[in-house]
Amino acid sequence: MWDYFQNKTILITGASSGIGEDLALSSALPNWLFDLLIPRLSGQKKDLEPRLL
């Protein structure tokens, strides 16, 4: 479970949106919240999905 969370944090940190850095710092966010936020922030969920696996 921690690896799953870590991968998402790395992904958000590398995102081009400035909001990504703030999300990466909020390490207390649950995984389901990342699932909701990442597609809305990036608009590239289809491109991001393979990297989450």
N, C-alpha and C positions, 0 to 999 in steps of 0.2 A: 504493500500500500504506500509506503514512503517513497519507493522508486517512482510510482505513478505520480505522486505529488511533486517530486523533484523534477521530473521531466516537464511537467506543466510550468513550473517556476522558471526553468531554463528557457522554455519556449516563450513565455511572456517577457522575460528579460531581453530576449533577442528581437522582440517585436518592434516594428518601426513606429508605432504610436507612442506618444509620450506617456499615456495612461499606463502602459505596460510596466514601467518601472515602479509605479506606485503599487500596482497589484502584486508584483514580485516581493515587495517589502512587507506586504500584509500576509505573512506566512500562516496566519490563523484561519484563512479562508478555507472552507470545506471544498472537496473535489467537485461536488455538484455545482457549486457556484462558479468554478472555473469553466465547467462545461457550458454554463449559460452565458458567461461573459466573453470568453475567447471568440466565439463566432460573431458576436455583435461588435466587438472592438476591431477585429481584423477584417471581417467580411470575407475570409478565405478559409472557411472551415474545411472545404474539400481538400485544399492544399496542406492543411495542418494535420489532418487526421493520421496520415501515415507516420508522421514524426512522433505522435503520441504513443504509438505502439512499440 
